[in-house]
């Protein structure tokens, strides 16, 4: 059964379902949905927790064995199955279908996975789970540019704050669709605010007090083609202790946009229309700089750089050798239009 994310908070106040599937590509919203289920499980006495990561070498038998074995530590258990690839393969599909047919007693299975496209949802394993009455399928949708100010306003209200529409709009323009950054801005304003009313001036002051070496500034320098400034900002981020994964996320996000726009533009689609067809769409204030950066390479070249980013992701996860920060430096240089590579370190 499908359960809207907005209904999840009320739902978990009652008896929990045997199986939950949380699916989506918006990390913050997916994290908050799974956190709500975990918190409710703890409150209802599910004191034991086991986590399974379904990588390509995962033994699906361990999940079934865990569900069949008696707990030594608690009467109720929470089993978490993380499926970063989104597709379990034949053995995984069979295991999930078997489990969904006979869920373990006194156990909640929480499955986390990326967005499932229409064809995947119609597959035998996904359909069996989604349509089962004892399964709750929470499909998390991204917040688009038009919805973002309202979402930020709701977030401020949850923090006990109210804000002038201009202040909300400034936050939305700063974070440009990054919900995690938006949530962080709200938390910062909660600490800095004098009272509960957030004014435009308060937001401007908070923005001015932000660290100069932020990932958004790095992205802007890369799009502008300022290689020297971009490398300096990259080193600043490293020096401030920013995780390489956060930097890579920001760069890969722009690469997907640049590759997508270049692909549409190469097919003869007008640039402005190409911007609007992207998901999320390119903001008006960024169209000029994105358009200028896009023309540096063909769509093929941008996609090759996106493959480089995927290799860096493997390095971060310990699945490939090499220096991640050296690779990030090379990627930044290439994105700015520098057509040479750095030696491996």
WODA-V819453 format. One record per residue. N is the residue number from 0. RES is the residue in three letters. SS is DSSP state (~ for helix, > for strand, _ for the rest). OMEGA is omega in whole degrees, -180 to 180 (* if undefined). D_FIRST is the distance of its C-alpha to the first C-alpha in Angstrom with 2 decimals. Layout:
BEGIN
n->{N:N}
res->{RES:RES}
ss->{SS:SS}
omega->{OMEGA:OMEGA}
d_first->{D_FIRST:D_FIRST}
END
This chain:
BEGIN
n->{0:1:2:3:4:5:6:7:8:9:10:11:12:13:14:15:16:17:18:19:20:21:22:23:24:25:26:27:28:29:30:31:32:33:34:35:36:37:38:39:40:41:42:43:44:45:46:47:48:49:50:51:52:53:54:55:56:57:58:59:60:61:62:63:64:65:66:67:68:69:70:71:72:73:74:75:76:77:78:79:80:81:82:83:84:85:86:87:88:89:90:91:92:93:94:95:96:97:98:99:100:101:102:103:104:105:106:107:108:109:110:111:112:113:114:115:116:117:118:119:120:121:122:123:124:125:126:127:128:129:130:131:132:133:134:135:136:137:138:139:140:141:142:143:144:145:146:147:148:149:150:151:152:153:154:155:156:157:158:159:160:161:162:163:164:165:166:167:168:169:170:171:172:173:174:175:176:177:178:179:180:181:182:183:184:185:186:187:188:189:190:191:192:193:194:195:196:197:198:199:200:201:202:203:204:205:206:207:208:209:210:211:212:213:214:215:216:217:218:219:220:221:222:223:224:225:226:227:228:229:230:231:232:233:234:235:236:237:238:239:240:241:242:243:244:245:246:247:248:249:250:251:252:253:254:255:256:257:258:259:260:261:262:263:264:265:266:267:268:269:270:271:272:273:274:275:276:277:278:279:280:281:282:283:284:285:286:287:288:289:290:291:292:293:294:295:296:297:298:299:300:301:302:303:304:305:306:307:308:309:310:311:312:313:314:315:316:317:318:319:320:321:322:323:324:325:326:327:328:329:330:331:332:333:334:335:336:337:338:339:340:341:342:343:344}
res->{UNK:UNK:UNK:UNK:UNK:UNK:UNK:UNK:UNK:UNK:UNK:UNK:UNK:UNK:UNK:UNK:UNK:UNK:UNK:UNK:UNK:UNK:UNK:UNK:UNK:UNK:UNK:UNK:UNK:UNK:UNK:UNK:UNK:UNK:UNK:UNK:UNK:UNK:UNK:UNK:UNK:UNK:UNK:UNK:UNK:UNK:UNK:UNK:UNK:UNK:UNK:UNK:UNK:UNK:UNK:UNK:UNK:UNK:UNK:UNK:UNK:UNK:UNK:UNK:UNK:UNK:UNK:UNK:UNK:UNK:UNK:UNK:UNK:UNK:UNK:UNK:UNK:UNK:UNK:UNK:UNK:UNK:UNK:UNK:UNK:UNK:UNK:UNK:UNK:UNK:UNK:UNK:UNK:UNK:UNK:UNK:UNK:UNK:UNK:UNK:UNK:UNK:UNK:UNK:UNK:UNK:UNK:UNK:UNK:UNK:UNK:UNK:UNK:UNK:UNK:UNK:UNK:UNK:UNK:UNK:UNK:UNK:UNK:UNK:UNK:UNK:UNK:UNK:UNK:UNK:UNK:UNK:UNK:UNK:UNK:UNK:UNK:UNK:UNK:UNK:UNK:UNK:UNK:UNK:UNK:UNK:UNK:UNK:UNK:UNK:UNK:UNK:UNK:UNK:UNK:UNK:UNK:UNK:UNK:UNK:UNK:UNK:UNK:UNK:UNK:UNK:UNK:UNK:UNK:UNK:UNK:UNK:UNK:UNK:UNK:UNK:UNK:UNK:UNK:UNK:UNK:UNK:UNK:UNK:UNK:UNK:UNK:UNK:UNK:UNK:UNK:UNK:UNK:UNK:UNK:UNK:UNK:UNK:UNK:UNK:UNK:UNK:UNK:UNK:UNK:UNK:UNK:UNK:UNK:UNK:UNK:UNK:UNK:UNK:UNK:UNK:UNK:UNK:UNK:UNK:UNK:UNK:UNK:UNK:UNK:UNK:UNK:UNK:UNK:UNK:UNK:UNK:UNK:UNK:UNK:UNK:UNK:UNK:UNK:UNK:UNK:UNK:UNK:UNK:UNK:UNK:UNK:UNK:UNK:UNK:UNK:UNK:UNK:UNK:UNK:UNK:UNK:UNK:UNK:UNK:UNK:UNK:UNK:UNK:UNK:UNK:UNK:UNK:UNK:UNK:UNK:UNK:UNK:UNK:UNK:UNK:UNK:UNK:UNK:UNK:UNK:UNK:UNK:UNK:UNK:UNK:UNK:UNK:UNK:UNK:UNK:UNK:UNK:UNK:UNK:UNK:UNK:UNK:UNK:UNK:UNK:UNK:UNK:UNK:UNK:UNK:UNK:UNK:UNK:UNK:UNK:UNK:UNK:UNK:UNK:UNK:UNK:UNK:UNK:UNK:UNK:UNK:UNK:UNK:UNK:UNK:UNK:UNK:UNK:UNK:UNK:UNK:UNK:UNK:UNK:UNK:UNK:UNK:UNK:UNK:UNK:UNK:UNK:UNK:UNK}
ss->{_:>:_:_:~:~:~:~:~:~:~:_:_:_:_:_:_:_:>:>:>:>:>:_:_:_:~:~:~:~:~:~:~:~:~:~:~:~:~:~:~:~:~:_:_:_:_:>:>:>:>:>:>:_:_:_:_:_:_:_:~:~:~:~:~:~:~:~:_:_:_:_:_:_:_:_:>:>:>:>:>:>:>:_:_:_:_:_:~:~:~:~:~:~:~:~:~:~:~:~:~:_:_:_:_:_:>:>:>:>:>:>:>:_:_:_:_:~:~:~:~:_:_:~:~:~:~:~:~:~:_:_:_:_:>:>:>:>:>:_:_:_:_:_:~:~:~:~:~:~:~:~:~:~:~:~:~:~:_:_:_:>:>:_:~:~:~:~:~:~:~:~:~:~:~:_:_:_:~:~:~:~:~:~:~:~:~:~:~:~:~:~:_:_:_:_:>:>:_:~:~:~:~:~:~:~:~:~:_:_:_:_:_:_:~:~:~:~:~:~:~:~:~:~:_:_:~:~:~:~:~:~:~:~:~:~:~:~:~:_:_:_:_:~:~:~:~:~:~:~:~:~:~:~:~:~:~:~:~:~:~:~:~:~:~:~:_:_:_:_:~:~:~:~:~:~:~:_:_:_:_:_:_:~:~:~:~:~:~:~:~:~:~:~:_:_:_:_:~:~:~:~:~:~:~:~:~:~:~:~:~:~:~:~:~:~:_:_:_:_:_:_:_:~:~:~:~:~:~:~:~:~:~:~:~:_:_:_:_:_:_:_:_:_:_}
omega->{-180:-180:-180:179:-180:-179:-173:-178:179:-177:-174:174:177:179:-177:177:178:-176:172:172:177:-173:177:-179:178:-171:-176:-177:177:180:-179:177:180:177:179:179:178:-179:179:179:178:-179:-179:172:176:-168:179:-178:175:-177:178:177:-175:174:-177:-179:-176:176:-176:177:-180:178:-180:178:180:-179:-177:-177:178:179:178:-171:-176:179:-178:-176:170:175:179:178:-180:-176:-176:179:178:-180:-173:-174:-175:-178:179:178:180:-180:-180:178:179:-179:-177:179:-179:-180:180:178:176:-178:171:175:179:-179:178:-178:-179:-179:176:179:-175:-178:179:179:180:178:-173:-176:-178:179:180:-180:-175:-176:179:-177:-178:177:175:-178:-179:-178:-176:179:178:176:-178:-174:-179:-178:-172:179:179:180:179:178:178:179:177:180:178:179:180:-177:170:-175:173:-180:179:179:178:-179:179:177:-179:180:-179:-173:173:175:179:-175:178:177:178:179:179:177:179:180:179:179:178:-180:-174:-172:173:-173:-176:-178:-180:-179:176:-179:179:179:179:179:-180:178:180:-179:-178:177:-178:-179:177:-175:180:175:177:-180:179:179:178:-180:180:180:-179:-174:-178:-180:-179:179:178:179:178:178:177:178:179:-180:179:177:178:-178:178:-180:180:178:-179:178:-178:-180:-179:177:179:179:178:178:-178:179:-180:179:180:179:-180:-179:178:178:178:179:-180:-173:-178:178:177:178:-176:-179:178:178:0:179:178:-178:-177:-175:-178:-175:-177:-176:178:179:179:-180:-178:-176:180:-175:172:177:179:-179:178:179:176:176:176:175:175:179:178:176:177:177:177:177:180:-179:180:-177:179:-179:175:180:-179:-176:173:178:177:178:179:-179:178:180:-180:180:179:178:177:-173:174:-177:177:176:180:179:*}
d_first->{0.00:3.78:6.51:9.99:12.71:14.86:12.74:12.63:16.22:15.85:12.73:14.69:17.59:16.17:15.33:13.39:10.47:12.03:10.35:9.62:9.89:12.01:13.28:16.17:19.94:20.96:22.26:22.81:19.45:17.67:20.29:19.85:16.07:16.81:19.87:18.07:15.99:19.28:21.26:19.12:19.28:23.04:23.46:21.85:24.16:22.40:25.76:25.73:24.08:24.25:23.52:23.32:24.05:23.10:26.16:27.66:29.60:26.87:27.25:23.84:25.60:25.96:22.25:22.32:25.66:24.51:21.66:24.24:27.05:27.90:28.05:31.64:31.04:28.26:26.39:22.98:21.93:19.77:19.47:18.96:18.59:19.74:19.54:21.83:22.21:18.56:19.42:20.01:22.55:23.04:23.55:20.62:18.28:19.76:19.44:15.74:15.08:17.52:16.10:12.49:14.30:16.31:15.20:18.37:19.42:19.91:18.23:15.52:14.83:14.39:14.21:15.87:16.47:17.83:16.43:14.93:16.68:15.68:17.46:15.93:12.32:13.78:15.52:15.23:14.06:11.43:10.07:10.20:8.15:5.47:5.24:6.15:5.73:7.48:5.85:5.10:5.81:8.76:10.72:14.26:16.63:20.40:22.64:25.15:28.80:28.57:25.83:27.55:30.19:27.74:25.65:28.96:30.01:26.93:27.59:31.18:30.30:28.23:31.40:33.49:35.08:35.72:37.02:39.04:37.24:39.79:38.94:35.21:36.11:38.39:35.72:33.39:36.27:37.07:33.68:32.92:29.16:29.19:26.88:28.27:31.74:30.78:29.49:32.74:34.82:33.30:34.09:37.57:38.19:37.13:39.92:42.48:42.03:44.79:42.98:39.57:40.46:39.96:42.49:42.95:45.93:43.93:41.43:44.36:46.06:43.03:42.65:46.37:46.09:43.41:44.50:46.33:44.89:41.22:38.90:38.87:42.64:42.59:40.37:42.70:45.73:44.23:43.41:46.91:48.41:50.23:50.30:52.63:50.66:47.33:48.72:50.20:46.88:45.16:47.78:47.37:43.64:44.46:47.17:44.90:42.56:39.67:37.48:37.94:34.16:34.08:36.99:35.48:32.19:34.28:36.44:33.68:31.90:35.15:35.74:32.49:33.55:37.10:36.14:33.77:36.35:39.11:37.26:36.73:40.28:41.69:40.15:42.18:39.56:41.21:40.68:39.37:36.81:35.84:35.31:32.96:30.90:30.15:26.85:27.67:30.78:34.18:35.49:38.68:40.81:39.93:40.44:44.10:43.82:40.83:42.65:45.80:44.12:42.23:45.57:46.84:45.14:43.59:39.86:40.66:42.40:39.61:37.16:39.66:39.73:35.95:36.44:38.95:36.36:34.02:37.00:37.53:33.95:34.76:37.93:36.17:33.91:37.06:36.29:39.35:42.89:44.64:44.96:41.88:43.99:46.51:43.76:42.42:45.99:46.36:43.08:44.21:47.57:46.19:43.82:46.84:48.70:50.85:51.29:52.27:50.57:51.22:52.50:50.02:50.32}
END
